[in-house]
Amino acid sequence: MYDVREKISIQELYDATVKISDMKGGIASSMTIYYIGEILKELQDAFITDDEKCAEIVSVEWLCRNILEWKQMRCLQKEMKNDPKIYADLVGIVYKAEDDEPDDKEKCEVANAVYSAFDKARFCPAEKDGKVSYEVLKKWVEELKGLLIKQKQENLFGHLIGRLLAYSPIGADSYHPCEAVRKIIEEYDSDSLRSSYIVAEENKRGVHTVDAGKSELILHQRYLNNAEGLQAEYPKIAEIYFTLSEDYKREAEYERKRAEDEW
């Protein structure tokens, strides 16, 4: 299909691609990962502002979820940022409800099949073009909470919100997170939210070079500066960043001592 791209219109490309969502399997073997990404990019560029077509493209992105990176799933990102329903549905599959049977084999198999896609979903709710409206974010958070209550999964609320809010854009004052997210964290603060936020923030680091604790000291100071900048107005979110700062201070000391022992 991509070989004839220049001979067909973007609408024809869209019509042909959305039919893929009707397939039951074989997507990875019938089309290369590269061409899937290229085709979806063209469709996303053309239709990201078209709510109806974007929703259709979501089904294709979902079908290709195991071979696409999160950044390539732009329509799914848009849908999740605007409406918590899809995210709540995934939570309902991946996590047990409070009254679930302990050994539901069928549900475990389904959960395992979609977990990697759920884990890829790292985004800040209500974010649009690097900005977050407090009112829109508040609505999203409340709707997610309501959905979790219906699914008998309210106990997961703090964990899920903390995990997502860690992906907030930077604030106008150059501190993390942005102002809208700070307000939400101050309102919904809990141990599970804090813990989940910290884990998500630390996981952003990914693979790094061992350098006797030098990079950890840089992170320690960065998080400390952030915490001190927020402390007066946002004490709860500041505590999160003080914790991050202390974590990296301890890690820096550990790495320094380990390097000395190796010498």
JOKALIN-V242456 format. One record per residue. N is the residue number from 1. RES is the residue in one small letter. SS is DSSP state (~ for helix, > for strand, _ for the rest). OMEGA is omega in whole degrees, 0 to 359 (none if undefined). NEAR is the number of other C-alpha atoms within 8 Angstrom. Layout:
# JOKALIN-V242456
N RES SS OMEGA NEAR
N RES SS OMEGA NEAR
This chain:
# JOKALIN-V242456
1 m _ 183 4
2 y ~ 179 6
3 d ~ 182 5
4 v ~ 184 7
5 r ~ 184 9
6 e ~ 183 6
7 k ~ 181 5
8 i _ 180 8
9 s _ 178 8
10 i ~ 178 9
11 q ~ 178 6
12 e ~ 177 8
13 l ~ 178 11
14 y ~ 182 9
15 d ~ 181 8
16 a ~ 185 8
17 t ~ 183 9
18 v ~ 176 12
19 k ~ 178 8
20 i ~ 183 9
21 s ~ 178 10
22 d ~ 181 6
23 m _ 181 8
24 k _ 181 5
25 g _ 177 4
26 g _ 184 7
27 i ~ 183 10
28 a ~ 182 9
29 s ~ 183 6
30 s ~ 179 6
31 m _ 180 8
32 t _ 179 8
33 i ~ 182 9
34 y ~ 183 6
35 y ~ 176 9
36 i ~ 179 9
37 g ~ 181 10
38 e ~ 180 8
39 i ~ 180 9
40 l ~ 179 10
41 k ~ 179 9
42 e ~ 180 9
43 l ~ 178 13
44 q ~ 178 12
45 d ~ 184 7
46 a ~ 192 8
47 f ~ 183 10
48 i _ 179 12
49 t _ 178 6
50 d _ 187 7
51 d ~ 182 8
52 e ~ 181 6
53 k ~ 179 9
54 c ~ 178 13
55 a ~ 177 11
56 e ~ 180 9
57 i ~ 177 12
58 v ~ 182 11
59 s ~ 177 10
60 v ~ 178 12
61 e ~ 181 13
62 w ~ 178 8
63 l ~ 182 9
64 c _ 190 10
65 r _ 184 9
66 n _ 181 7
67 i _ 178 7
68 l _ 170 11
69 e _ 180 8
70 w ~ 181 9
71 k ~ 178 5
72 q ~ 183 9
73 m _ 190 11
74 r ~ 179 10
75 c ~ 176 13
76 l ~ 176 11
77 q ~ 181 10
78 k ~ 181 8
79 e ~ 182 10
80 m ~ 180 12
81 k ~ 182 12
82 n ~ 188 9
83 d _ 182 8
84 p _ 186 12
85 k ~ 181 9
86 i ~ 181 9
87 y ~ 179 8
88 a ~ 177 11
89 d ~ 179 8
90 l ~ 177 10
91 v ~ 180 9
92 g ~ 179 11
93 i ~ 188 11
94 v ~ 184 13
95 y _ 178 7
96 k _ 170 9
97 a _ 184 9
98 e _ 182 6
99 d _ 180 6
100 d _ 172 7
101 e _ 184 5
102 p _ 184 4
103 d _ 177 4
104 d _ 187 8
105 k ~ 182 6
106 e ~ 180 6
107 k ~ 178 8
108 c ~ 180 9
109 e ~ 178 8
110 v ~ 180 10
111 a ~ 179 11
112 n ~ 182 9
113 a ~ 184 7
114 v ~ 186 11
115 y ~ 183 9
116 s ~ 178 9
117 a ~ 177 9
118 f ~ 182 10
119 d ~ 178 7
120 k ~ 186 8
121 a _ 181 8
122 r _ 188 9
123 f _ 174 10
124 c _ 178 12
125 p _ 175 11
126 a _ 179 11
127 e > 177 12
128 k > 180 6
129 d _ 176 4
130 g _ 180 6
131 k > 178 7
132 v > 176 13
133 s _ 179 9
134 y ~ 183 11
135 e ~ 180 6
136 v ~ 179 9
137 l ~ 179 13
138 k ~ 179 9
139 k ~ 180 8
140 w ~ 182 13
141 v ~ 180 10
142 e ~ 178 8
143 e ~ 177 9
144 l ~ 180 11
145 k ~ 178 10
146 g ~ 179 8
147 l ~ 179 10
148 l ~ 177 13
149 i ~ 178 9
150 k ~ 181 7
151 q _ 183 9
152 k _ 180 9
153 q _ 182 13
154 e ~ 180 9
155 n ~ 180 5
156 l ~ 189 8
157 f ~ 183 10
158 g ~ 179 14
159 h ~ 183 12
160 l ~ 181 10
161 i ~ 179 10
162 g ~ 180 15
163 r ~ 183 14
164 l ~ 185 13
165 l ~ 176 13
166 a _ 180 12
167 y _ 177 10
168 s _ 170 13
169 p _ 180 12
170 i _ 180 9
171 g _ 179 10
172 a _ 180 7
173 d _ 178 4
174 s _ 174 6
175 y _ 175 11
176 h _ 347 9
177 p _ 180 12
178 c _ 187 13
179 e ~ 180 9
180 a ~ 180 10
181 v ~ 177 13
182 r ~ 181 11
183 k ~ 180 10
184 i ~ 180 10
185 i ~ 177 10
186 e ~ 182 11
187 e ~ 188 6
188 y ~ 184 7
189 d _ 175 10
190 s _ 179 7
191 d ~ 182 7
192 s ~ 177 9
193 l ~ 181 14
194 r ~ 182 11
195 s ~ 181 10
196 s ~ 178 13
197 y ~ 181 15
198 i ~ 179 11
199 v ~ 180 9
200 a ~ 180 11
201 e ~ 180 10
202 e ~ 180 8
203 n ~ 178 7
204 k _ 184 6
205 r _ 179 7
206 g _ 180 5
207 v _ 182 4
208 h _ 181 5
209 t _ 177 4
210 v _ 184 6
211 d _ 177 7
212 a _ 174 10
213 g _ 183 13
214 k ~ 181 8
215 s ~ 178 8
216 e ~ 177 11
217 l ~ 177 11
218 i ~ 179 8
219 l ~ 176 10
220 h ~ 182 14
221 q ~ 180 9
222 r ~ 180 9
223 y ~ 178 12
224 l ~ 178 11
225 n ~ 180 8
226 n ~ 180 12
227 a ~ 181 14
228 e ~ 179 9
229 g ~ 183 9
230 l ~ 193 12
231 q _ 185 12
232 a _ 186 7
233 e _ 184 5
234 y _ 187 11
235 p ~ 183 10
236 k ~ 177 10
237 i ~ 177 13
238 a ~ 180 14
239 e ~ 177 10
240 i ~ 183 12
241 y ~ 172 12
242 f ~ 178 11
243 t ~ 177 8
244 l ~ 180 12
245 s ~ 180 14
246 e ~ 178 9
247 d ~ 182 9
248 y ~ 175 12
249 k ~ 178 11
250 r ~ 180 8
251 e ~ 178 10
252 a ~ 180 14
253 e ~ 178 9
254 y ~ 181 9
255 e ~ 179 12
256 r ~ 180 10
257 k ~ 180 9
258 r ~ 179 9
259 a ~ 179 9
260 e ~ 180 7
261 d ~ 180 6
262 e ~ 177 5
263 w _ none 4
